[in-house]
Amino acid sequence: SVTAKGVAVAKAIYGGVHNSDDERAYLSWQVASELSDAATQYDSTTDSWVLDITSTGGDLDNVTYDTVVEWMNTGMARYYDSLQTTLPDLATFQSSGGKLLHYHGESDPSVPAASSVRYWQSVRSIMYPDMKDAESLAALQDWYQLYLVPGAAHCGANTLQPNGPFPEDNMNTMIKWVEKGIKPTGLNATIQAGTSEGDVEALCQWPTRPLWKSGKSAFECVNDRASIDTWTYTFPAFSIPVY
């Protein structure tokens, strides 16, 4: 059974990191993502379940959310140039003929899927700041396309959601785009397990979202502002761009 305390813990994790002023420091995983980083281990010496985080020496006494935000700020300052894809100006890549297929599992338990949405939005706003929405979207999708994979985990299908699809033909799609000029309008994704194993579904290109409609036998890719807004975040806890 799920306790009230367990529900509160899950809500806190899915809510993301905030400092003591309730300013957001980072987004979290999507609801339905496995919370594997929160798994505890049994300590036979103390006869208790503990959270072992090697980088902190296992000691989290007196560590507050403000401490965590401070650690994040220090880490970004030291390793910003090597550990994150943070450059939103891809003009050199684009002007040289580069094409980018970017996909991310919505239930990724390691890298929050919304971080990919944030990066895509940043590239769009930096490279096409003076265009209207429809114009900037068309310009970006001409060489950079983002796809969120419903139910997928980190770089693969999700055993906890076996009827979820995962794209398998990306290289062929990319070759056709680069060498033959056939721009994709979607990505095919194959269900690899479960009762629908072998079925192929079409992934929606961001910012369209897959929604079911009454009387339909499958979802449709639609522009749903309410859904899109749930993927949009700001991080007032920091004074620098965060991805």
FIKOLZA-1660 file (N, C-alpha, C; in steps of 0.1 Angstrom, whole numbers, plus 5000, padded with zeros to 4 digits):
% residues 243
   i   px   py   pz ch aa at
   1 5008 4988 5000  A  S  N
   1 5000 5000 5000  A  S CA
   1 5009 5012 5000  A  S  C
   2 5003 5023 4995  A  V  N
   2 5010 5036 4995  A  V CA
   2 5006 5045 5006  A  V  C
   3 5015 5049 5014  A  T  N
   3 5012 5058 5026  A  T CA
   3 5011 5072 5022  A  T  C
   4 5005 5080 5031  A  A  N
   4 5004 5095 5028  A  A CA
   4 5018 5101 5028  A  A  C
   5 5028 5096 5036  A  K  N
   5 5041 5101 5036  A  K CA
   5 5048 5097 5022  A  K  C
   6 5045 5085 5017  A  G  N
   6 5051 5081 5004  A  G CA
   6 5046 5090 4993  A  G  C
   7 5033 5094 4993  A  V  N
   7 5027 5103 4984  A  V CA
   7 5034 5117 4984  A  V  C
   8 5036 5121 4997  A  A  N
   8 5043 5135 4999  A  A CA
   8 5057 5135 4993  A  A  C
   9 5064 5124 4995  A  V  N
   9 5078 5122 4990  A  V CA
   9 5078 5123 4975  A  V  C
  10 5069 5115 4969  A  A  N
  10 5068 5115 4954  A  A CA
  10 5064 5129 4949  A  A  C
  11 5055 5136 4955  A  K  N
  11 5051 5149 4950  A  K CA
  11 5063 5159 4951  A  K  C
  12 5071 5157 4962  A  A  N
  12 5083 5166 4964  A  A CA
  12 5093 5163 4953  A  A  C
  13 5095 5151 4950  A  I  N
  13 5105 5147 4940  A  I CA
  13 5101 5152 4926  A  I  C
  14 5088 5149 4922  A  Y  N
  14 5083 5153 4909  A  Y CA
  14 5082 5168 4908  A  Y  C
  15 5081 5175 4920  A  G  N
  15 5080 5190 4919  A  G CA
  15 5093 5197 4916  A  G  C
  16 5104 5190 4917  A  G  N
  16 5117 5196 4914  A  G CA
  16 5123 5203 4925  A  G  C
  17 5135 5208 4923  A  V  N
  17 5143 5214 4934  A  V CA
  17 5139 5229 4935  A  V  C
  18 5137 5234 4947  A  H  N
  18 5134 5248 4950  A  H CA
  18 5143 5252 4962  A  H  C
  19 5147 5265 4962  A  N  N
  19 5154 5270 4974  A  N CA
  19 5144 5274 4985  A  N  C
  20 5150 5279 4996  A  S  N
  20 5141 5282 5007  A  S CA
  20 5132 5294 5004  A  S  C
  21 5134 5301 4993  A  D  N
  21 5125 5312 4989  A  D CA
  21 5115 5307 4979  A  D  C
  22 5114 5294 4978  A  D  N
  22 5105 5287 4968  A  D CA
  22 5108 5291 4954  A  D  C
  23 5120 5294 4951  A  E  N
  23 5124 5297 4937  A  E CA
  23 5129 5284 4931  A  E  C
  24 5124 5281 4919  A  R  N
  24 5128 5269 4912  A  R CA
  24 5143 5269 4908  A  R  C
  25 5149 5258 4912  A  A  N
  25 5163 5256 4908  A  A CA
  25 5165 5246 4896  A  A  C
  26 5156 5236 4895  A  Y  N
  26 5156 5227 4884  A  Y CA
  26 5143 5219 4883  A  Y  C
  27 5141 5215 4871  A  L  N
  27 5129 5207 4869  A  L CA
  27 5131 5192 4873  A  L  C
  28 5121 5184 4872  A  S  N
  28 5122 5170 4877  A  S CA
  28 5117 5161 4866  A  S  C
  29 5117 5148 4869  A  W  N
  29 5112 5138 4859  A  W CA
  29 5097 5140 4858  A  W  C
  30 5092 5135 4846  A  Q  N
  30 5078 5135 4844  A  Q CA
  30 5071 5125 4853  A  Q  C
  31 5059 5128 4857  A  V  N
  31 5051 5118 4864  A  V CA
  31 5050 5105 4856  A  V  C
  32 5052 5094 4863  A  A  N
  32 5053 5080 4857  A  A CA
  32 5067 5076 4855  A  A  C
  33 5077 5085 4856  A  S  N
  33 5091 5081 4856  A  S CA
  33 5094 5073 4868  A  S  C
  34 5103 5063 4867  A  E  N
  34 5107 5055 4878  A  E CA
  34 5116 5064 4887  A  E  C
  35 5114 5064 4900  A  L  N
  35 5123 5072 4909  A  L CA
  35 5134 5063 4915  A  L  C
  36 5142 5058 4906  A  S  N
  36 5153 5049 4909  A  S CA
  36 5164 5055 4918  A  S  C
  37 5166 5068 4916  A  D  N
  37 5176 5075 4924  A  D CA
  37 5172 5076 4939  A  D  C
  38 5160 5074 4942  A  A  N
  38 5155 5075 4956  A  A CA
  38 5155 5062 4963  A  A  C
  39 5160 5051 4956  A  A  N
  39 5160 5038 4962  A  A CA
  39 5170 5038 4974  A  A  C
  40 5165 5032 4985  A  T  N
  40 5174 5030 4997  A  T CA
  40 5180 5016 4998  A  T  C
  41 5190 5015 5006  A  Q  N
  41 5197 5002 5008  A  Q CA
  41 5196 4999 5023  A  Q  C
  42 5196 4986 5025  A  Y  N
  42 5195 4981 5039  A  Y CA
  42 5208 4981 5046  A  Y  C
  43 5210 4987 5057  A  D  N
  43 5222 4987 5065  A  D CA
  43 5220 4977 5077  A  D  C
  44 5227 4966 5076  A  S  N
  44 5225 4956 5086  A  S CA
  44 5231 4960 5099  A  S  C
  45 5241 4969 5099  A  T  N
  45 5247 4974 5111  A  T CA
  45 5238 4981 5120  A  T  C
  46 5230 4990 5113  A  T  N
  46 5220 4998 5121  A  T CA
  46 5206 4993 5120  A  T  C
  47 5204 4982 5112  A  D  N
  47 5191 4977 5110  A  D CA
  47 5181 4987 5105  A  D  C
  48 5186 4994 5095  A  S  N
  48 5177 5005 5089  A  S CA
  48 5180 5006 5074  A  S  C
  49 5170 5013 5068  A  W  N
  49 5172 5016 5054  A  W CA
  49 5177 5030 5052  A  W  C
  50 5188 5031 5044  A  V  N
  50 5195 5044 5042  A  V CA
  50 5196 5047 5027  A  V  C
  51 5198 5060 5025  A  L  N
  51 5201 5065 5011  A  L CA
  51 5216 5067 5010  A  L  C
  52 5222 5060 5001  A  D  N
  52 5237 5061 5000  A  D CA
  52 5240 5068 4987  A  D  C
  53 5245 5080 4989  A  I  N
  53 5250 5088 4978  A  I CA
  53 5265 5090 4979  A  I  C
  54 5273 5083 4971  A  T  N
  54 5287 5082 4973  A  T CA
  54 5294 5095 4973  A  T  C
  55 5290 5104 4964  A  S  N
  55 5297 5117 4962  A  S CA
  55 5296 5126 4975  A  S  C
  56 5286 5123 4984  A  T  N
  56 5286 5131 4996  A  T CA
  56 5291 5123 5008  A  T  C
  57 5297 5112 5005  A  G  N
  57 5302 5103 5016  A  G CA
  57 5291 5097 5024  A  G  C
  58 5279 5097 5019  A  G  N
  58 5268 5091 5026  A  G CA
  58 5262 5100 5037  A  G  C
  59 5268 5111 5039  A  D  N
  59 5264 5120 5051  A  D CA
  59 5256 5132 5045  A  D  C
  60 5243 5132 5048  A  L  N
  60 5234 5143 5044  A  L CA
  60 5229 5151 5055  A  L  C
  61 5235 5149 5067  A  D  N
  61 5231 5157 5079  A  D CA
  61 5234 5172 5076  A  D  C
  62 5224 5180 5079  A  N  N
  62 5224 5194 5078  A  N CA
  62 5224 5199 5064  A  N  C
  63 5222 5190 5054  A  V  N
  63 5221 5194 5040  A  V CA
  63 5207 5199 5037  A  V  C
  64 5205 5212 5034  A  T  N
  64 5192 5217 5031  A  T CA
  64 5191 5219 5015  A  T  C
  65 5179 5223 5011  A  Y  N
  65 5177 5226 4997  A  Y CA
  65 5186 5237 4992  A  Y  C
  66 5188 5247 5001  A  D  N
  66 5198 5258 4997  A  D CA
  66 5212 5252 4995  A  D  C
  67 5216 5242 5003  A  T  N
  67 5229 5236 5001  A  T CA
  67 5229 5229 4988  A  T  C
  68 5219 5222 4984  A  V  N
  68 5218 5216 4971  A  V CA
  68 5219 5226 4960  A  V  C
  69 5212 5237 4961  A  V  N
  69 5213 5247 4950  A  V CA
  69 5227 5253 4950  A  V  C
  70 5233 5255 4961  A  E  N
  70 5247 5260 4961  A  E CA
  70 5256 5250 4954  A  E  C
  71 5254 5237 4957  A  W  N
  71 5263 5227 4950  A  W CA
  71 5261 5227 4935  A  W  C
  72 5248 5229 4931  A  M  N
  72 5245 5229 4917  A  M CA
  72 5252 5241 4910  A  M  C
  73 5251 5253 4917  A  N  N
  73 5258 5265 4912  A  N CA
  73 5273 5263 4910  A  N  C
  74 5279 5257 4921  A  T  N
  74 5293 5255 4920  A  T CA
  74 5297 5245 4909  A  T  C
  75 5289 5235 4908  A  G  N
  75 5292 5225 4897  A  G CA
  75 5291 5231 4883  A  G  C
  76 5281 5239 4881  A  M  N
  76 5279 5245 4868  A  M CA
  76 5291 5254 4865  A  M  C
  77 5295 5262 4875  A  A  N
  77 5306 5271 4873  A  A CA
  77 5319 5264 4869  A  A  C
  78 5321 5252 4875  A  R  N
  78 5333 5244 4873  A  R CA
  78 5333 5236 4860  A  R  C
  79 5321 5231 4857  A  Y  N
  79 5321 5221 4846  A  Y CA
  79 5312 5224 4835  A  Y  C
  80 5307 5237 4834  A  Y  N
  80 5297 5241 4824  A  Y CA
  80 5301 5238 4810  A  Y  C
  81 5315 5239 4807  A  D  N
  81 5319 5237 4793  A  D CA
  81 5321 5223 4789  A  D  C
  82 5319 5213 4798  A  S  N
  82 5322 5200 4795  A  S CA
  82 5311 5190 4798  A  S  C
  83 5302 5193 4807  A  L  N
  83 5292 5183 4811  A  L CA
  83 5278 5186 4807  A  L  C
  84 5276 5197 4800  A  Q  N
  84 5262 5201 4795  A  Q CA
  84 5262 5206 4781  A  Q  C
  85 5251 5202 4774  A  T  N
  85 5249 5208 4761  A  T CA
  85 5241 5221 4763  A  T  C
  86 5248 5232 4763  A  T  N
  86 5241 5244 4768  A  T CA
  86 5242 5256 4757  A  T  C
  87 5248 5253 4746  A  L  N
  87 5250 5264 4736  A  L CA
  87 5238 5264 4727  A  L  C
  88 5229 5274 4728  A  P  N
  88 5217 5274 4720  A  P CA
  88 5219 5280 4706  A  P  C
  89 5230 5286 4703  A  D  N
  89 5233 5292 4690  A  D CA
  89 5240 5282 4682  A  D  C
  90 5232 5275 4673  A  L  N
  90 5237 5264 4665  A  L CA
  90 5238 5269 4650  A  L  C
  91 5240 5282 4648  A  A  N
  91 5241 5288 4635  A  A CA
  91 5252 5282 4626  A  A  C
  92 5263 5279 4632  A  T  N
  92 5274 5273 4624  A  T CA
  92 5270 5259 4619  A  T  C
  93 5264 5251 4628  A  F  N
  93 5260 5238 4625  A  F CA
  93 5249 5238 4614  A  F  C
  94 5239 5247 4616  A  Q  N
  94 5228 5249 4606  A  Q CA
  94 5233 5253 4593  A  Q  C
  95 5242 5263 4592  A  S  N
  95 5246 5269 4580  A  S CA
  95 5255 5259 4572  A  S  C
  96 5261 5250 4579  A  S  N
  96 5269 5240 4572  A  S CA
  96 5261 5228 4566  A  S  C
  97 5248 5229 4568  A  G  N
  97 5239 5219 4563  A  G CA
  97 5236 5208 4573  A  G  C
  98 5239 5210 4586  A  G  N
  98 5236 5200 4596  A  G CA
  98 5221 5198 4598  A  G  C
  99 5218 5186 4601  A  K  N
  99 5204 5182 4605  A  K CA
  99 5204 5175 4618  A  K  C
 100 5194 5177 4626  A  L  N
 100 5194 5172 4640  A  L CA
 100 5181 5166 4643  A  L  C
 101 5181 5153 4646  A  L  N
 101 5169 5145 4651  A  L CA
 101 5171 5143 4666  A  L  C
 102 5163 5149 4674  A  H  N
 102 5165 5149 4689  A  H CA
 102 5152 5142 4695  A  H  C
 103 5155 5131 4702  A  Y  N
 103 5143 5124 4708  A  Y CA
 103 5146 5121 4722  A  Y  C
 104 5136 5120 4731  A  H  N
 104 5138 5119 4745  A  H CA
 104 5126 5111 4751  A  H  C
 105 5129 5101 4758  A  G  N
 105 5118 5093 4765  A  G CA
 105 5111 5101 4775  A  G  C
 106 5098 5102 4775  A  E  N
 106 5090 5110 4785  A  E CA
 106 5091 5105 4799  A  E  C
 107 5094 5092 4800  A  S  N
 107 5095 5086 4814  A  S CA
 107 5110 5083 4817  A  S  C
 108 5119 5091 4811  A  D  N
 108 5133 5089 4814  A  D CA
 108 5136 5092 4829  A  D  C
 109 5141 5082 4836  A  P  N
 109 5144 5084 4851  A  P CA
 109 5158 5090 4854  A  P  C
 110 5165 5092 4843  A  S  N
 110 5179 5097 4845  A  S CA
 110 5180 5112 4842  A  S  C
 111 5176 5116 4830  A  V  N
 111 5177 5129 4825  A  V CA
 111 5162 5134 4822  A  V  C
 112 5158 5144 4830  A  P  N
 112 5144 5149 4828  A  P CA
 112 5141 5153 4814  A  P  C
 113 5130 5148 4809  A  A  N
 113 5126 5150 4795  A  A CA
 113 5124 5165 4792  A  A  C
 114 5119 5172 4802  A  A  N
 114 5116 5186 4800  A  A CA
 114 5129 5194 4797  A  A  C
 115 5141 5189 4801  A  S  N
 115 5153 5196 4798  A  S CA
 115 5156 5197 4783  A  S  C
 116 5151 5187 4775  A  S  N
 116 5153 5187 4761  A  S CA
 116 5143 5197 4755  A  S  C
 117 5131 5198 4760  A  V  N
 117 5122 5209 4756  A  V CA
 117 5127 5222 4758  A  V  C
 118 5133 5224 4770  A  R  N
 118 5139 5237 4773  A  R CA
 118 5150 5241 4763  A  R  C
 119 5159 5231 4760  A  Y  N
 119 5170 5234 4751  A  Y CA
 119 5164 5238 4737  A  Y  C
 120 5155 5230 4732  A  W  N
 120 5148 5232 4719  A  W CA
 120 5142 5247 4719  A  W  C
 121 5135 5250 4730  A  Q  N
 121 5129 5264 4730  A  Q CA
 121 5140 5274 4730  A  Q  C
 122 5151 5272 4737  A  S  N
 122 5162 5282 4737  A  S CA
 122 5168 5283 4723  A  S  C
 123 5171 5272 4716  A  V  N
 123 5176 5273 4702  A  V CA
 123 5167 5282 4694  A  V  C
 124 5154 5279 4695  A  R  N
 124 5144 5286 4687  A  R CA
 124 5144 5301 4690  A  R  C
 125 5145 5305 4702  A  S  N
 125 5144 5319 4706  A  S CA
 125 5157 5326 4703  A  S  C
 126 5168 5319 4704  A  I  N
 126 5181 5326 4702  A  I CA
 126 5184 5328 4687  A  I  C
 127 5180 5318 4679  A  M  N
 127 5183 5318 4665  A  M CA
 127 5173 5326 4656  A  M  C
 128 5160 5326 4661  A  Y  N
 128 5150 5333 4654  A  Y CA
 128 5142 5342 4663  A  Y  C
 129 5149 5352 4669  A  P  N
 129 5142 5361 4679  A  P CA
 129 5132 5371 4673  A  P  C
 130 5133 5374 4660  A  D  N
 130 5124 5384 4654  A  D CA
 130 5113 5378 4645  A  D  C
 131 5112 5365 4645  A  M  N
 131 5102 5359 4637  A  M CA
 131 5089 5357 4645  A  M  C
 132 5078 5356 4638  A  K  N
 132 5066 5352 4644  A  K CA
 132 5066 5337 4647  A  K  C
 133 5057 5333 4656  A  D  N
 133 5058 5319 4661  A  D CA
 133 5058 5309 4649  A  D  C
 134 5049 5310 4640  A  A  N
 134 5048 5300 4629  A  A CA
 134 5060 5300 4620  A  A  C
 135 5066 5312 4618  A  E  N
 135 5077 5314 4610  A  E CA
 135 5090 5307 4617  A  E  C
 136 5091 5310 4629  A  S  N
 136 5103 5305 4636  A  S CA
 136 5102 5290 4638  A  S  C
 137 5090 5285 4640  A  L  N
 137 5088 5270 4641  A  L CA
 137 5092 5263 4628  A  L  C
 138 5087 5269 4617  A  A  N
 138 5090 5263 4603  A  A CA
 138 5105 5264 4600  A  A  C
 139 5111 5275 4604  A  A  N
 139 5126 5276 4601  A  A CA
 139 5134 5266 4609  A  A  C
 140 5130 5264 4622  A  L  N
 140 5137 5255 4631  A  L CA
 140 5135 5240 4626  A  L  C
 141 5123 5237 4623  A  Q  N
 141 5120 5223 4620  A  Q CA
 141 5126 5219 4606  A  Q  C
 142 5130 5229 4599  A  D  N
 142 5137 5226 4586  A  D CA
 142 5150 5219 4588  A  D  C
 143 5156 5220 4600  A  W  N
 143 5169 5213 4602  A  W CA
 143 5170 5207 4617  A  W  C
 144 5161 5211 4626  A  Y  N
 144 5162 5206 4640  A  Y CA
 144 5148 5202 4644  A  Y  C
 145 5146 5189 4647  A  Q  N
 145 5133 5184 4651  A  Q CA
 145 5134 5176 4664  A  Q  C
 146 5125 5179 4673  A  L  N
 146 5124 5172 4686  A  L CA
 146 5112 5163 4687  A  L  C
 147 5114 5151 4692  A  Y  N
 147 5103 5142 4694  A  Y CA
 147 5104 5136 4709  A  Y  C
 148 5093 5137 4716  A  L  N
 148 5092 5131 4729  A  L CA
 148 5085 5117 4727  A  L  C
 149 5091 5107 4734  A  V  N
 149 5086 5094 4732  A  V CA
 149 5077 5089 4744  A  V  C
 150 5064 5088 4742  A  P  N
 150 5056 5085 4754  A  P CA
 150 5059 5072 4760  A  P  C
 151 5061 5072 4773  A  G  N
 151 5064 5060 4781  A  G CA
 151 5078 5055 4780  A  G  C
 152 5086 5060 4772  A  A  N
 152 5100 5055 4770  A  A CA
 152 5109 5059 4782  A  A  C
 153 5119 5051 4785  A  A  N
 153 5128 5054 4796  A  A CA
 153 5141 5061 4791  A  A  C
 154 5152 5058 4797  A  H  N
 154 5165 5065 4793  A  H CA
 154 5171 5057 4781  A  H  C
 155 5171 5063 4770  A  C  N
 155 5177 5057 4758  A  C CA
 155 5172 5044 4754  A  C  C
 156 5159 5041 4757  A  G  N
 156 5154 5028 4753  A  G CA
 156 5139 5027 4758  A  G  C
 157 5134 5015 4754  A  A  N
 157 5120 5012 4759  A  A CA
 157 5119 5011 4774  A  A  C
 158 5107 5011 4779  A  N  N
 158 5105 5011 4793  A  N CA
 158 5099 4998 4798  A  N  C
 159 5106 4990 4806  A  T  N
 159 5100 4977 4810  A  T CA
 159 5088 4979 4819  A  T  C
 160 5087 4991 4825  A  L  N
 160 5075 4994 4834  A  L CA
 160 5063 4998 4826  A  L  C
 161 5065 5002 4813  A  Q  N
 161 5054 5005 4804  A  Q CA
 161 5056 4998 4791  A  Q  C
 162 5054 4985 4791  A  P  N
 162 5058 4977 4779  A  P CA
 162 5051 4980 4766  A  P  C
 163 5040 4986 4767  A  N  N
 163 5033 4989 4754  A  N CA
 163 5036 5003 4749  A  N  C
 164 5047 5009 4754  A  G  N
 164 5051 5021 4749  A  G CA
 164 5061 5019 4737  A  G  C
 165 5061 5027 4727  A  P  N
 165 5070 5025 4716  A  P CA
 165 5084 5031 4718  A  P  C
 166 5093 5028 4709  A  F  N
 166 5106 5035 4708  A  F CA
 166 5111 5035 4694  A  F  C
 167 5116 5046 4689  A  P  N
 167 5121 5047 4675  A  P CA
 167 5133 5038 4672  A  P  C
 168 5132 5031 4661  A  E  N
 168 5143 5022 4657  A  E CA
 168 5149 5025 4644  A  E  C
 169 5143 5034 4636  A  D  N
 169 5148 5036 4622  A  D CA
 169 5153 5050 4620  A  D  C
 170 5159 5055 4630  A  N  N
 170 5164 5069 4630  A  N CA
 170 5175 5072 4620  A  N  C
 171 5184 5062 4619  A  M  N
 171 5196 5064 4609  A  M CA
 171 5191 5065 4595  A  M  C
 172 5181 5056 4592  A  N  N
 172 5176 5056 4578  A  N CA
 172 5169 5069 4575  A  N  C
 173 5161 5074 4585  A  T  N
 173 5154 5087 4584  A  T CA
 173 5164 5098 4582  A  T  C
 174 5175 5098 4590  A  M  N
 174 5185 5108 4588  A  M CA
 174 5192 5108 4575  A  M  C
 175 5196 5096 4570  A  I  N
 175 5202 5095 4557  A  I CA
 175 5193 5101 4546  A  I  C
 176 5181 5097 4546  A  K  N
 176 5171 5103 4536  A  K CA
 176 5170 5118 4537  A  K  C
 177 5171 5123 4549  A  W  N
 177 5170 5138 4551  A  W CA
 177 5182 5145 4546  A  W  C
 178 5194 5139 4549  A  V  N
 178 5207 5146 4546  A  V CA
 178 5210 5144 4531  A  V  C
 179 5209 5131 4526  A  E  N
 179 5214 5128 4513  A  E CA
 179 5203 5130 4502  A  E  C
 180 5190 5129 4505  A  K  N
 180 5180 5129 4495  A  K CA
 180 5171 5141 4497  A  K  C
 181 5173 5149 4508  A  G  N
 181 5164 5160 4510  A  G CA
 181 5150 5157 4514  A  G  C
 182 5148 5145 4520  A  I  N
 182 5134 5141 4524  A  I CA
 182 5133 5144 4539  A  I  C
 183 5127 5156 4541  A  K  N
 183 5125 5161 4555  A  K CA
 183 5114 5153 4562  A  K  C
 184 5118 5147 4574  A  P  N
 184 5107 5139 4581  A  P CA
 184 5096 5148 4587  A  P  C
 185 5084 5143 4587  A  T  N
 185 5073 5150 4593  A  T CA
 185 5069 5143 4606  A  T  C
 186 5076 5132 4609  A  G  N
 186 5074 5124 4621  A  G CA
 186 5084 5113 4622  A  G  C
 187 5084 5106 4633  A  L  N
 187 5093 5094 4635  A  L CA
 187 5084 5082 4638  A  L  C
 188 5088 5071 4632  A  N  N
 188 5081 5059 4635  A  N CA
 188 5087 5052 4647  A  N  C
 189 5079 5046 4656  A  A  N
 189 5084 5040 4668  A  A CA
 189 5077 5027 4670  A  A  C
 190 5085 5016 4673  A  T  N
 190 5080 5003 4674  A  T CA
 190 5078 4999 4688  A  T  C
 191 5067 4992 4691  A  I  N
 191 5064 4987 4704  A  I CA
 191 5071 4974 4706  A  I  C
 192 5080 4973 4715  A  Q  N
 192 5090 4962 4716  A  Q CA
 192 5085 4951 4726  A  Q  C
 193 5075 4953 4733  A  A  N
 193 5070 4942 4743  A  A CA
 193 5056 4945 4746  A  A  C
 194 5050 4936 4754  A  G  N
 194 5036 4938 4758  A  G CA
 194 5026 4932 4748  A  G  C
 195 5013 4935 4750  A  T  N
 195 5003 4930 4742  A  T CA
 195 5003 4935 4727  A  T  C
 196 5009 4947 4726  A  S  N
 196 5010 4953 4712  A  S CA
 196 5023 4952 4706  A  S  C
 197 5031 4943 4710  A  E  N
 197 5045 4941 4705  A  E CA
 197 5045 4940 4690  A  E  C
 198 5054 4948 4683  A  G  N
 198 5055 4948 4669  A  G CA
 198 5047 4959 4662  A  G  C
 199 5038 4964 4669  A  D  N
 199 5030 4975 4663  A  D CA
 199 5039 4988 4661  A  D  C
 200 5036 4995 4651  A  V  N
 200 5044 5007 4648  A  V CA
 200 5035 5020 4650  A  V  C
 201 5040 5029 4658  A  E  N
 201 5032 5041 4660  A  E CA
 201 5040 5053 4655  A  E  C
 202 5034 5064 4652  A  A  N
 202 5040 5076 4647  A  A CA
 202 5042 5086 4659  A  A  C
 203 5054 5090 4661  A  L  N
 203 5057 5100 4672  A  L CA
 203 5053 5114 4667  A  L  C
 204 5048 5122 4676  A  C  N
 204 5045 5136 4673  A  C CA
 204 5057 5145 4674  A  C  C
 205 5059 5153 4664  A  Q  N
 205 5070 5163 4664  A  Q CA
 205 5066 5175 4673  A  Q  C
 206 5075 5178 4683  A  W  N
 206 5073 5189 4692  A  W CA
 206 5071 5202 4684  A  W  C
 207 5062 5211 4687  A  P  N
 207 5054 5211 4699  A  P CA
 207 5040 5205 4699  A  P  C
 208 5037 5197 4688  A  T  N
 208 5025 5190 4689  A  T CA
 208 5025 5178 4699  A  T  C
 209 5013 5175 4704  A  R  N
 209 5012 5165 4715  A  R CA
 209 5002 5154 4711  A  R  C
 210 5004 5142 4715  A  P  N
 210 4995 5131 4712  A  P CA
 210 4983 5131 4721  A  P  C
 211 4971 5134 4716  A  L  N
 211 4959 5134 4724  A  L CA
 211 4948 5125 4717  A  L  C
 212 4941 5118 4726  A  W  N
 212 4930 5110 4721  A  W CA
 212 4918 5118 4719  A  W  C
 213 4910 5115 4709  A  K  N
 213 4897 5123 4707  A  K CA
 213 4886 5113 4707  A  K  C
 214 4875 5117 4711  A  S  N
 214 4863 5108 4711  A  S CA
 214 4860 5103 4698  A  S  C
 215 4858 5090 4697  A  G  N
 215 4854 5083 4685  A  G CA
 215 4866 5079 4676  A  G  C
 216 4878 5082 4681  A  K  N
 216 4890 5079 4673  A  K CA
 216 4896 5066 4679  A  K  C
 217 4903 5058 4670  A  S  N
 217 4909 5046 4675  A  S CA
 217 4924 5048 4678  A  S  C
 218 4929 5060 4676  A  A  N
 218 4943 5063 4679  A  A CA
 218 4945 5077 4682  A  A  C
 219 4956 5081 4687  A  F  N
 219 4958 5095 4691  A  F CA
 219 4961 5104 4678  A  F  C
 220 4959 5117 4680  A  E  N
 220 4962 5126 4670  A  E CA
 220 4973 5136 4675  A  E  C
 221 4981 5141 4666  A  C  N
 221 4991 5151 4670  A  C CA
 221 4985 5165 4669  A  C  C
 222 4983 5172 4680  A  V  N
 222 4976 5184 4680  A  V CA
 222 4984 5195 4688  A  V  C
 223 4982 5207 4685  A  N  N
 223 4988 5218 4692  A  N CA
 223 4979 5221 4705  A  N  C
 224 4983 5216 4716  A  D  N
 224 4975 5217 4728  A  D CA
 224 4983 5226 4738  A  D  C
 225 4979 5239 4739  A  R  N
 225 4986 5248 4748  A  R CA
 225 4987 5244 4762  A  R  C
 226 4977 5238 4767  A  A  N
 226 4977 5234 4781  A  A CA
 226 4987 5223 4784  A  A  C
 227 4989 5214 4774  A  S  N
 227 4999 5204 4776  A  S CA
 227 5013 5210 4774  A  S  C
 228 5015 5218 4764  A  I  N
 228 5028 5224 4762  A  I CA
 228 5032 5232 4774  A  I  C
 229 5023 5239 4780  A  D  N
 229 5027 5248 4792  A  D CA
 229 5033 5239 4803  A  D  C
 230 5028 5227 4804  A  T  N
 230 5033 5218 4815  A  T CA
 230 5048 5215 4814  A  T  C
 231 5053 5217 4802  A  W  N
 231 5067 5214 4799  A  W CA
 231 5076 5226 4800  A  W  C
 232 5071 5238 4803  A  T  N
 232 5078 5250 4803  A  T CA
 232 5082 5254 4817  A  T  C
 233 5095 5257 4820  A  Y  N
 233 5099 5261 4833  A  Y CA
 233 5108 5273 4832  A  Y  C
 234 5109 5280 4844  A  T  N
 234 5119 5290 4846  A  T CA
 234 5127 5287 4858  A  T  C
 235 5139 5292 4860  A  F  N
 235 5147 5289 4871  A  F CA
 235 5153 5301 4878  A  F  C
 236 5144 5308 4886  A  P  N
 236 5148 5321 4892  A  P CA
 236 5158 5319 4903  A  P  C
 237 5161 5307 4907  A  A  N
 237 5171 5304 4918  A  A CA
 237 5185 5307 4912  A  A  C
 238 5187 5308 4899  A  F  N
 238 5200 5311 4893  A  F CA
 238 5199 5323 4885  A  F  C
 239 5211 5330 4883  A  S  N
 239 5212 5341 4875  A  S CA
 239 5218 5338 4861  A  S  C
 240 5221 5326 4859  A  I  N
 240 5227 5321 4846  A  I CA
 240 5217 5312 4839  A  I  C
 241 5218 5310 4826  A  P  N
 241 5210 5300 4819  A  P CA
 241 5212 5286 4824  A  P  C
 242 5201 5279 4826  A  V  N
 242 5202 5265 4831  A  V CA
 242 5195 5256 4821  A  V  C
 243 5201 5245 4818  A  Y  N
 243 5195 5235 4809  A  Y CA
 243 5194 5222 4815  A  Y  C
% end
